[in-house]
């Protein structure tokens, strides 16, 4: 159970970092237009 909870938290942080990276690159490409 602890392993599942740890994996869940790891997945959430990875998704959040990925979303931040996507929104950041999107705003950068918008600014360069």
Jmol script that loads the backbone (N, CA, C; Angstrom):
load data "model"
ATOM      1  N   UNK A   1       0.836  -1.196   0.000  1.00  0.00           N
ATOM      2  CA  UNK A   1       0.000   0.000   0.000  1.00  0.00           C
ATOM      3  C   UNK A   1       0.877   1.254   0.000  1.00  0.00           C
ATOM      4  N   UNK A   2       1.945   1.242   0.783  1.00  0.00           N
ATOM      5  CA  UNK A   2       2.835   2.404   0.820  1.00  0.00           C
ATOM      6  C   UNK A   2       3.497   2.619  -0.544  1.00  0.00           C
ATOM      7  N   UNK A   3       3.836   1.504  -1.216  1.00  0.00           N
ATOM      8  CA  UNK A   3       4.474   1.620  -2.528  1.00  0.00           C
ATOM      9  C   UNK A   3       3.528   2.257  -3.530  1.00  0.00           C
ATOM     10  N   UNK A   4       2.261   1.858  -3.501  1.00  0.00           N
ATOM     11  CA  UNK A   4       1.275   2.424  -4.410  1.00  0.00           C
ATOM     12  C   UNK A   4       1.115   3.917  -4.148  1.00  0.00           C
ATOM     13  N   UNK A   5       1.069   4.292  -2.868  1.00  0.00           N
ATOM     14  CA  UNK A   5       0.918   5.701  -2.504  1.00  0.00           C
ATOM     15  C   UNK A   5       2.127   6.501  -2.991  1.00  0.00           C
ATOM     16  N   UNK A   6       3.316   5.925  -2.831  1.00  0.00           N
ATOM     17  CA  UNK A   6       4.540   6.602  -3.270  1.00  0.00           C
ATOM     18  C   UNK A   6       4.544   6.769  -4.790  1.00  0.00           C
ATOM     19  N   UNK A   7       4.182   5.706  -5.505  1.00  0.00           N
ATOM     20  CA  UNK A   7       4.136   5.776  -6.964  1.00  0.00           C
ATOM     21  C   UNK A   7       3.104   6.788  -7.426  1.00  0.00           C
ATOM     22  N   UNK A   8       1.977   6.863  -6.716  1.00  0.00           N
ATOM     23  CA  UNK A   8       0.930   7.816  -7.069  1.00  0.00           C
ATOM     24  C   UNK A   8       1.435   9.246  -6.919  1.00  0.00           C
ATOM     25  N   UNK A   9       2.128   9.502  -5.804  1.00  0.00           N
ATOM     26  CA  UNK A   9       2.673  10.844  -5.574  1.00  0.00           C
ATOM     27  C   UNK A   9       3.737  11.184  -6.616  1.00  0.00           C
ATOM     28  N   UNK A  10       4.574  10.209  -6.959  1.00  0.00           N
ATOM     29  CA  UNK A  10       5.607  10.434  -7.967  1.00  0.00           C
ATOM     30  C   UNK A  10       4.979  10.759  -9.312  1.00  0.00           C
ATOM     31  N   UNK A  11       3.936  10.012  -9.672  1.00  0.00           N
ATOM     32  CA  UNK A  11       3.248  10.254 -10.940  1.00  0.00           C
ATOM     33  C   UNK A  11       2.610  11.629 -10.970  1.00  0.00           C
ATOM     34  N   UNK A  12       2.041  12.046  -9.847  1.00  0.00           N
ATOM     35  CA  UNK A  12       1.396  13.360  -9.782  1.00  0.00           C
ATOM     36  C   UNK A  12       2.423  14.471  -9.966  1.00  0.00           C
ATOM     37  N   UNK A  13       3.557  14.359  -9.324  1.00  0.00           N
ATOM     38  CA  UNK A  13       4.568  15.411  -9.442  1.00  0.00           C
ATOM     39  C   UNK A  13       5.135  15.454 -10.860  1.00  0.00           C
ATOM     40  N   UNK A  14       5.276  14.277 -11.482  1.00  0.00           N
ATOM     41  CA  UNK A  14       5.768  14.235 -12.862  1.00  0.00           C
ATOM     42  C   UNK A  14       4.771  14.902 -13.800  1.00  0.00           C
ATOM     43  N   UNK A  15       3.480  14.609 -13.589  1.00  0.00           N
ATOM     44  CA  UNK A  15       2.445  15.215 -14.431  1.00  0.00           C
ATOM     45  C   UNK A  15       2.416  16.727 -14.256  1.00  0.00           C
ATOM     46  N   UNK A  16       2.557  17.186 -13.012  1.00  0.00           N
ATOM     47  CA  UNK A  16       2.537  18.629 -12.737  1.00  0.00           C
ATOM     48  C   UNK A  16       3.736  19.310 -13.395  1.00  0.00           C
ATOM     49  N   UNK A  17       4.914  18.695 -13.281  1.00  0.00           N
ATOM     50  CA  UNK A  17       6.100  19.274 -13.908  1.00  0.00           C
ATOM     51  C   UNK A  17       5.955  19.298 -15.420  1.00  0.00           C
ATOM     52  N   UNK A  18       5.368  18.230 -15.985  1.00  0.00           N
ATOM     53  CA  UNK A  18       5.160  18.154 -17.431  1.00  0.00           C
ATOM     54  C   UNK A  18       4.190  19.237 -17.888  1.00  0.00           C
ATOM     55  N   UNK A  19       3.121  19.454 -17.114  1.00  0.00           N
ATOM     56  CA  UNK A  19       2.136  20.480 -17.460  1.00  0.00           C
ATOM     57  C   UNK A  19       2.752  21.873 -17.368  1.00  0.00           C
ATOM     58  N   UNK A  20       3.578  22.099 -16.358  1.00  0.00           N
ATOM     59  CA  UNK A  20       4.262  23.388 -16.226  1.00  0.00           C
ATOM     60  C   UNK A  20       5.169  23.625 -17.427  1.00  0.00           C
ATOM     61  N   UNK A  21       5.901  22.590 -17.824  1.00  0.00           N
ATOM     62  CA  UNK A  21       6.803  22.705 -18.970  1.00  0.00           C
ATOM     63  C   UNK A  21       6.016  22.999 -20.240  1.00  0.00           C
ATOM     64  N   UNK A  22       4.866  22.328 -20.411  1.00  0.00           N
ATOM     65  CA  UNK A  22       4.043  22.545 -21.600  1.00  0.00           C
ATOM     66  C   UNK A  22       3.520  23.970 -21.642  1.00  0.00           C
ATOM     67  N   UNK A  23       2.972  24.457 -20.545  1.00  0.00           N
ATOM     68  CA  UNK A  23       2.408  25.810 -20.522  1.00  0.00           C
ATOM     69  C   UNK A  23       3.516  26.851 -20.705  1.00  0.00           C
ATOM     70  N   UNK A  24       4.699  26.567 -20.149  1.00  0.00           N
ATOM     71  CA  UNK A  24       5.815  27.499 -20.287  1.00  0.00           C
ATOM     72  C   UNK A  24       6.257  27.588 -21.739  1.00  0.00           C
ATOM     73  N   UNK A  25       6.450  26.447 -22.395  1.00  0.00           N
ATOM     74  CA  UNK A  25       6.884  26.453 -23.792  1.00  0.00           C
ATOM     75  C   UNK A  25       5.802  27.044 -24.690  1.00  0.00           C
ATOM     76  N   UNK A  26       4.537  26.849 -24.315  1.00  0.00           N
ATOM     77  CA  UNK A  26       3.441  27.398 -25.108  1.00  0.00           C
ATOM     78  C   UNK A  26       3.447  28.923 -25.044  1.00  0.00           C
ATOM     79  N   UNK A  27       3.635  29.474 -23.856  1.00  0.00           N
ATOM     80  CA  UNK A  27       3.655  30.934 -23.711  1.00  0.00           C
ATOM     81  C   UNK A  27       4.895  31.516 -24.391  1.00  0.00           C
ATOM     82  N   UNK A  28       6.008  30.782 -24.379  1.00  0.00           N
ATOM     83  CA  UNK A  28       7.222  31.255 -25.049  1.00  0.00           C
ATOM     84  C   UNK A  28       6.992  31.304 -26.559  1.00  0.00           C
ATOM     85  N   UNK A  29       6.354  30.272 -27.109  1.00  0.00           N
ATOM     86  CA  UNK A  29       6.102  30.256 -28.550  1.00  0.00           C
ATOM     87  C   UNK A  29       5.086  31.329 -28.927  1.00  0.00           C
ATOM     88  N   UNK A  30       4.163  31.641 -28.013  1.00  0.00           N
ATOM     89  CA  UNK A  30       3.200  32.711 -28.277  1.00  0.00           C
ATOM     90  C   UNK A  30       3.906  34.060 -28.302  1.00  0.00           C
ATOM     91  N   UNK A  31       4.878  34.242 -27.428  1.00  0.00           N
ATOM     92  CA  UNK A  31       5.582  35.520 -27.352  1.00  0.00           C
ATOM     93  C   UNK A  31       6.478  35.714 -28.579  1.00  0.00           C
ATOM     94  N   UNK A  32       6.980  34.629 -29.148  1.00  0.00           N
ATOM     95  CA  UNK A  32       7.900  34.751 -30.279  1.00  0.00           C
ATOM     96  C   UNK A  32       7.164  34.974 -31.591  1.00  0.00           C
ATOM     97  N   UNK A  33       5.842  34.883 -31.589  1.00  0.00           N
ATOM     98  CA  UNK A  33       5.077  35.107 -32.824  1.00  0.00           C
ATOM     99  C   UNK A  33       5.080  36.585 -33.203  1.00  0.00           C
TER     100      UNK A  33
END
end "model"
wireframe off; spacefill off
backbone 0.3
color backbone group
